């Protein structure tokens, strides 16, 4: 944000507000921020545009990543364990990774969205989970845990059956799509099928709730 040029007075005020309490910022909504920072909601989105981000959630993620870089002592989060680490050092590094993961989840999660999703799950005639690769294991574990409380969930592992399920979906189905940044071509295809089926209660392949 400090590298941006030609900022308006309100945009500078917004940046100062973010820097003053970034942890509080990532928990708030645009209207709340606008009210407390004495700016307009439009100013928030103008700053988002100048930062070349896709939306407000991306701004929150960027702020959280900046916080994470300051608080963690992990050289490379993708490869946190060093070849020279002892067994005990490996455990300590893994502990730090899990602590950061929990903190990131608390920082970015939206409690209201969780309530909304749980309500949709209760109202839906069927719950279908679409994902691929390593995320399948998480989806299958979710399916098992939900079965323990007598909530049936469909998780199809192969692309053909995923496509078949999506093609037979309707507004009575809740579709949960899990992907890492929407990289999977099959997941993109599934989302297009769901959109064609006019299913309003779905999560798009960027992890956001979709609405036509």
Residue frames relative to the residue before (quaternion, step in Angstrom):
aa qw qx qy qz dx dy dz
X 1.0000 0.0000 0.0000 0.0000 0.00 0.00 0.00
X 0.6441 0.5366 -0.3253 0.4375 3.58 1.09 -0.69
X 0.6372 0.5335 -0.3267 0.4501 3.60 1.22 -0.31
X 0.5206 0.6451 -0.4126 0.3776 3.57 1.25 -0.19
X 0.2092 -0.7683 0.5954 0.1072 3.53 -1.13 0.75
X 0.8129 0.2745 -0.2083 0.4696 3.55 -1.34 0.32
X 0.2527 0.7734 -0.5356 0.2259 3.55 0.92 0.92
X 0.4355 -0.6685 0.5330 0.2817 3.54 -1.12 0.68
X 0.6840 -0.4814 0.3485 0.4230 3.57 -1.28 0.24
X 0.6655 0.4975 -0.3041 0.4659 3.58 1.00 -0.81
X 0.6376 0.5172 -0.3313 0.4650 3.60 1.05 -0.70
X 0.6258 0.5148 -0.3296 0.4845 3.58 1.09 -0.71
X 0.6382 0.5271 -0.3190 0.4616 3.55 1.02 -0.80
X 0.6358 0.5267 -0.3200 0.4648 3.57 1.06 -0.78
X 0.6493 0.5094 -0.3186 0.4663 3.59 0.93 -0.86
X 0.6395 0.5136 -0.3197 0.4743 3.58 0.98 -0.81
X 0.6388 0.5257 -0.3227 0.4598 3.58 1.03 -0.78
X 0.6471 0.5159 -0.3148 0.4648 3.58 0.98 -0.87
X 0.6932 0.4895 -0.2808 0.4484 3.56 0.87 -0.96
X 0.6078 0.5818 -0.3485 0.4130 3.57 1.11 -0.68
X 0.8041 -0.0629 0.0735 0.5866 3.59 0.93 -0.86
X 0.1053 -0.8493 0.5151 0.0475 3.61 0.41 1.20
X 0.6150 0.5551 -0.3536 0.4342 3.60 1.06 -0.68
X 0.6663 0.4776 -0.2956 0.4904 3.55 1.01 -0.78
X 0.6083 0.5851 -0.3446 0.4110 3.58 1.04 -0.80
X 0.7242 0.4548 -0.2676 0.4440 3.59 0.79 -0.97
X 0.6331 0.5074 -0.3387 0.4764 3.58 1.29 -0.06
X 0.6679 0.5463 -0.2775 0.4225 3.57 1.27 -0.35
X 0.4260 -0.6645 0.5516 0.2696 3.52 -1.37 0.24
X 0.7067 -0.4894 0.2966 0.4160 3.60 -1.17 0.51
X 0.6756 0.4960 -0.3126 0.4471 3.61 0.86 -0.89
X 0.6391 0.5229 -0.3241 0.4617 3.58 1.04 -0.78
X 0.6538 0.5107 -0.3065 0.4667 3.56 0.98 -0.87
X 0.6499 0.5285 -0.3130 0.4475 3.54 0.92 -0.95
X 0.6656 0.5112 -0.2969 0.4555 3.57 0.99 -0.86
X 0.7313 0.4364 -0.2455 0.4631 3.58 0.86 -0.95
X 0.7159 0.4216 -0.2518 0.4964 3.59 1.10 -0.64
X 0.3758 -0.7552 0.4543 0.2865 3.58 1.36 -0.06
X 0.5255 0.5675 -0.4422 0.4542 3.53 0.89 1.05
X 0.5410 -0.5979 0.4643 0.3664 3.56 -1.28 0.01
X 0.6128 -0.5327 0.4307 0.3940 3.56 -1.25 0.41
X 0.5989 0.5764 -0.3533 0.4293 3.56 1.10 -0.72
X 0.6149 0.5547 -0.3469 0.4402 3.60 1.05 -0.71
X 0.6161 0.5459 -0.3424 0.4529 3.57 1.05 -0.74
X 0.7195 0.4433 -0.2559 0.4694 3.55 0.86 -0.95
X 0.5812 0.5449 -0.3857 0.4654 3.60 1.16 -0.40
X 0.6409 0.5033 -0.3224 0.4817 3.58 1.03 -0.76
X 0.6172 0.5426 -0.3353 0.4607 3.58 1.02 -0.80
X 0.6542 0.5130 -0.3037 0.4654 3.57 0.99 -0.87
X 0.6690 0.4966 -0.3020 0.4633 3.59 0.94 -0.86
X 0.6648 0.4763 -0.2932 0.4952 3.58 1.19 -0.57
X 0.3748 -0.7564 0.4491 0.2926 3.57 1.40 -0.07
X 0.3865 0.6863 -0.5046 0.3537 3.54 0.98 0.96
X 0.5562 -0.6528 0.4138 0.3053 3.56 -1.19 0.54
X 0.8149 -0.1235 0.1054 0.5564 3.59 1.10 -0.49
X 0.7536 -0.4019 0.2775 0.4401 3.53 -1.36 0.01
X 0.6357 0.5322 -0.3365 0.4466 3.59 0.97 -0.79
X 0.6340 0.5240 -0.3348 0.4598 3.59 1.04 -0.72
X 0.6140 0.5321 -0.3455 0.4695 3.59 1.10 -0.65
X 0.6460 0.5142 -0.3135 0.4691 3.58 0.98 -0.85
X 0.6410 0.5187 -0.3206 0.4661 3.57 0.99 -0.83
X 0.6563 0.5192 -0.3087 0.4520 3.58 0.95 -0.90
X 0.6486 0.5011 -0.3136 0.4794 3.58 0.99 -0.83
X 0.6629 0.5072 -0.3079 0.4566 3.58 0.95 -0.85
X 0.6303 0.5287 -0.3348 0.4594 3.59 1.01 -0.76
X 0.6295 0.5300 -0.3266 0.4648 3.55 1.06 -0.77
X 0.6453 0.5087 -0.3109 0.4776 3.57 1.03 -0.80
X 0.6413 0.5414 -0.3170 0.4418 3.53 0.99 -0.88
X 0.6507 0.5233 -0.3157 0.4507 3.56 0.96 -0.85
X 0.6639 0.5030 -0.3029 0.4631 3.57 1.11 -0.67
X 0.7684 0.4083 -0.2151 0.4434 3.58 0.92 -0.85
X 0.6844 0.4907 -0.3091 0.4419 3.59 1.11 -0.43
X 0.2591 -0.7494 0.5863 0.1660 3.54 -1.20 0.54
X 0.4198 0.6756 -0.4754 0.3760 3.55 1.17 0.70
X 0.4376 -0.7311 0.4596 0.2506 3.56 -0.61 1.14
X 0.7937 -0.0001 0.0452 0.6066 3.57 0.95 -0.90
X 0.3451 -0.7802 0.4844 0.1939 3.56 -0.33 1.26
X 0.6303 0.5316 -0.3373 0.4542 3.60 1.15 -0.53
X 0.7741 0.1237 -0.0671 0.6172 3.58 1.16 -0.64
X 0.0354 -0.8783 0.4768 0.0100 3.59 0.54 1.18
X 0.6917 0.4595 -0.2714 0.4866 3.59 1.19 -0.46
X 0.2823 -0.7732 0.5519 0.1338 3.56 -0.84 1.04
X 0.5963 -0.5901 0.4021 0.3668 3.60 -1.08 0.65
X 0.6960 0.4793 -0.2693 0.4618 3.58 1.14 -0.60
X 0.4636 0.7039 -0.4378 0.3129 3.61 1.26 -0.09
X 0.4091 -0.6585 0.5697 0.2729 3.52 -1.17 0.67
X 0.6914 -0.4576 0.3305 0.4510 3.59 -1.26 0.17
X 0.6593 0.5041 -0.3106 0.4634 3.57 0.99 -0.79
X 0.6400 0.5180 -0.3232 0.4665 3.60 1.01 -0.76
X 0.5941 0.5503 -0.3594 0.4637 3.58 1.09 -0.66
X 0.6698 0.4977 -0.3030 0.4603 3.58 0.89 -0.92
X 0.6524 0.5133 -0.3187 0.4575 3.58 0.97 -0.80
X 0.6538 0.5057 -0.3161 0.4656 3.58 0.97 -0.82
X 0.6447 0.5042 -0.3218 0.4760 3.59 0.98 -0.79
X 0.6047 0.5480 -0.3472 0.4620 3.57 1.04 -0.75
X 0.6646 0.5016 -0.3010 0.4649 3.59 0.93 -0.87
X 0.6241 0.5360 -0.3359 0.4586 3.58 1.01 -0.80
X 0.6854 0.4794 -0.2863 0.4672 3.60 0.88 -0.95
X 0.6268 0.5296 -0.3370 0.4616 3.59 1.02 -0.74
X 0.6636 0.4984 -0.3004 0.4702 3.58 0.96 -0.86
X 0.6341 0.5392 -0.3243 0.4495 3.55 1.04 -0.82
X 0.6578 0.4988 -0.3054 0.4745 3.57 0.95 -0.89
X 0.6641 0.5018 -0.3084 0.4605 3.58 0.94 -0.87
X 0.6358 0.5237 -0.3284 0.4622 3.60 0.99 -0.81
X 0.6408 0.5254 -0.3202 0.4591 3.57 1.00 -0.84
X 0.6678 0.4919 -0.2982 0.4724 3.58 0.91 -0.89
X 0.6589 0.5258 -0.3092 0.4402 3.58 1.02 -0.78
X 0.7995 0.3594 -0.1490 0.4576 3.56 0.90 -0.94
X 0.5717 0.6211 -0.3939 0.3636 3.58 1.14 -0.44
X 0.2702 -0.7477 0.5889 0.1452 3.56 -1.14 0.73
X 0.3596 -0.7661 0.4850 0.2202 3.64 -0.29 1.18
X 0.6358 0.5342 -0.3336 0.4462 3.58 1.03 -0.76
X 0.6287 0.5239 -0.3351 0.4669 3.57 1.08 -0.71
X 0.6259 0.5334 -0.3362 0.4591 3.59 1.04 -0.73
X 0.6395 0.5148 -0.3214 0.4719 3.56 1.00 -0.83
X 0.6460 0.5280 -0.3091 0.4565 3.57 0.97 -0.91
X 0.6715 0.4985 -0.2962 0.4613 3.58 0.92 -0.93
X 0.6511 0.5096 -0.3250 0.4591 3.59 0.94 -0.83
X 0.6336 0.5197 -0.3292 0.4691 3.59 1.05 -0.72
X 0.6473 0.5101 -0.3163 0.4699 3.56 0.99 -0.83
X 0.6356 0.5315 -0.3297 0.4526 3.58 1.02 -0.79
X 0.6596 0.5052 -0.3044 0.4659 3.58 1.02 -0.79
X 0.7154 0.4665 -0.2480 0.4573 3.56 1.06 -0.77
X 0.6365 0.5842 -0.3245 0.3850 3.60 1.14 -0.55
X 0.4725 -0.6657 0.5050 0.2803 3.53 -1.11 0.74
X 0.7930 0.0364 -0.0049 0.6082 3.59 1.16 -0.59
X 0.1878 -0.7590 0.6145 0.1048 3.55 -1.16 0.70
X 0.0591 -0.8106 0.5822 -0.0223 3.56 -0.62 1.17
X 0.1623 -0.7837 0.5950 0.0741 3.56 -0.87 0.99
X 0.0992 -0.7929 0.6009 0.0206 3.56 -0.82 1.05
X 0.2803 0.7384 -0.5801 0.1993 3.56 -0.79 1.00
X 0.2245 -0.7762 0.5741 0.1320 3.58 -1.25 -0.06
X 0.7937 0.3308 -0.2345 0.4534 3.52 -1.39 0.02
X 0.8393 -0.1620 0.1219 0.5045 3.59 -1.06 -0.77
X 0.5759 0.6022 -0.3819 0.3998 3.60 1.16 -0.47
X 0.5060 0.6516 -0.4184 0.3799 3.59 1.23 -0.33
X 0.6427 0.5320 -0.3328 0.4396 3.58 0.99 -0.79
X 0.6386 0.5069 -0.3245 0.4796 3.58 1.03 -0.73
X 0.6558 0.5193 -0.3051 0.4552 3.56 1.00 -0.88
X 0.6677 0.4941 -0.3011 0.4685 3.58 0.96 -0.84
X 0.6285 0.5141 -0.3332 0.4793 3.58 1.08 -0.66
X 0.6203 0.5289 -0.3235 0.4805 3.56 1.08 -0.78
X 0.6322 0.5336 -0.3196 0.4620 3.57 0.99 -0.86
X 0.6626 0.5079 -0.2989 0.4622 3.60 0.93 -0.93
X 0.6780 0.4955 -0.2974 0.4542 3.59 0.89 -0.91
X 0.6622 0.4944 -0.3089 0.4707 3.58 1.01 -0.76
X 0.6026 0.5534 -0.3568 0.4508 3.60 1.11 -0.61
X 0.6053 0.5753 -0.3489 0.4253 3.59 1.14 -0.63
X 0.7339 0.3163 -0.2177 0.5604 3.59 1.20 -0.43
X 0.5567 -0.6751 0.3454 0.3390 3.54 1.25 0.64
X 0.4854 0.5963 -0.4807 0.4215 3.56 0.93 0.97
X 0.2442 -0.8083 0.5177 0.1377 3.62 -0.24 1.21
X 0.0266 -0.7868 0.6162 -0.0227 3.55 -0.95 0.93
X 0.3057 -0.7509 0.5606 0.1687 3.56 -0.99 0.86
X 0.0364 0.7653 -0.6413 0.0403 3.56 -0.91 0.98
X 0.0897 -0.8063 0.5844 0.0199 3.57 -0.48 1.20
X 0.3555 -0.7855 0.4762 0.1728 3.55 -0.74 1.09
X 0.7407 0.3813 -0.2430 0.4970 3.62 1.01 -0.64
X 0.6283 -0.5969 0.3667 0.3384 3.55 -1.14 0.75
X 0.6267 0.5541 -0.3525 0.4194 3.59 1.01 -0.76
X 0.7049 0.4521 -0.2711 0.4746 3.58 0.85 -0.96
X 0.5837 0.5515 -0.3741 0.4638 3.58 1.14 -0.53
X 0.6686 0.4983 -0.2948 0.4666 3.55 0.93 -0.90
X 0.6408 0.5269 -0.3153 0.4607 3.57 1.04 -0.82
X 0.6522 0.5100 -0.3074 0.4691 3.57 0.98 -0.89
X 0.6600 0.5061 -0.3085 0.4616 3.60 0.93 -0.89
X 0.6654 0.5168 -0.3022 0.4459 3.58 0.97 -0.85
X 0.7160 0.4071 -0.2413 0.5132 3.58 1.19 -0.54
X 0.4583 0.6900 -0.4439 0.3419 3.57 1.29 0.12
X 0.0494 -0.7722 0.6326 0.0328 3.55 -1.26 0.48
X 0.7448 -0.4331 0.2523 0.4404 3.63 -1.21 0.13
X 0.5996 0.5560 -0.3780 0.4341 3.62 1.19 -0.19
X 0.6221 0.5282 -0.3267 0.4767 3.59 1.33 -0.18
X 0.2229 -0.7137 0.6417 0.1709 3.54 -1.21 0.61
X 0.1277 -0.8061 0.5766 0.0388 3.58 -0.61 1.15
X 0.1070 -0.7700 0.6281 0.0333 3.55 -0.84 1.08
X 0.0856 -0.8071 0.5842 0.0010 3.56 -0.56 1.20
X 0.0927 -0.8050 0.5859 0.0073 3.57 -0.67 1.14
X 0.1954 0.7723 -0.5831 0.1593 3.56 -0.76 1.05
X 0.4249 -0.6713 0.5435 0.2711 3.55 -1.23 0.50
X 0.8438 -0.1530 0.0482 0.5120 3.55 -0.05 1.34
X 0.5509 -0.6469 0.3935 0.3511 3.58 1.18 0.33
X 0.3150 0.7939 -0.4756 0.2106 3.58 1.13 0.56
X 0.6290 0.5676 -0.3363 0.4113 3.58 1.09 -0.67
X 0.4256 -0.7051 0.5094 0.2493 3.57 -0.79 1.02
X 0.6275 0.5376 -0.3407 0.4486 3.57 1.08 -0.69
X 0.6374 0.5198 -0.3305 0.4629 3.58 1.01 -0.78
X 0.6196 0.5244 -0.3399 0.4750 3.59 1.03 -0.74
X 0.6443 0.5185 -0.3143 0.4661 3.57 1.01 -0.86
X 0.6422 0.5294 -0.3195 0.4530 3.58 0.96 -0.87
X 0.6643 0.5109 -0.3042 0.4530 3.58 0.93 -0.89
X 0.6287 0.5215 -0.3323 0.4715 3.58 1.07 -0.70
X 0.6362 0.5158 -0.3259 0.4722 3.59 1.04 -0.78
X 0.6538 0.5147 -0.3105 0.4596 3.58 0.94 -0.90
X 0.6429 0.5153 -0.3244 0.4646 3.56 1.00 -0.80
X 0.6423 0.5234 -0.3163 0.4621 3.55 1.01 -0.81
X 0.6728 0.4828 -0.2850 0.4826 3.57 1.10 -0.71
X 0.3732 -0.7606 0.4573 0.2703 3.60 1.35 0.00
X 0.2736 0.7491 -0.5433 0.2625 3.53 0.90 1.00
X 0.2342 -0.8271 0.4932 0.1332 3.64 -0.27 1.18
X 0.7132 0.4526 -0.2484 0.4740 3.60 1.16 -0.49
X 0.4307 0.6882 -0.4722 0.3434 3.52 0.56 1.14
X 0.3442 -0.6851 0.5929 0.2461 3.53 -1.32 0.24
X 0.3922 -0.7466 0.4780 0.2455 3.59 -0.68 1.01
X 0.6752 -0.5545 0.3126 0.3726 3.57 -1.25 0.34
X 0.5890 0.5041 -0.3991 0.4896 3.58 1.26 0.29
X 0.5836 -0.6090 0.3665 0.3926 3.59 1.28 0.10
X 0.5871 0.5530 -0.3796 0.4532 3.59 1.26 0.24
X 0.5293 -0.6066 0.4759 0.3542 3.55 -1.17 0.52
X 0.2971 -0.7835 0.5252 0.1486 3.56 -0.78 1.05
X 0.0314 0.7670 -0.6408 0.0125 3.51 -1.23 0.55
X 0.3429 -0.7396 0.5436 0.1998 3.57 -0.88 0.94
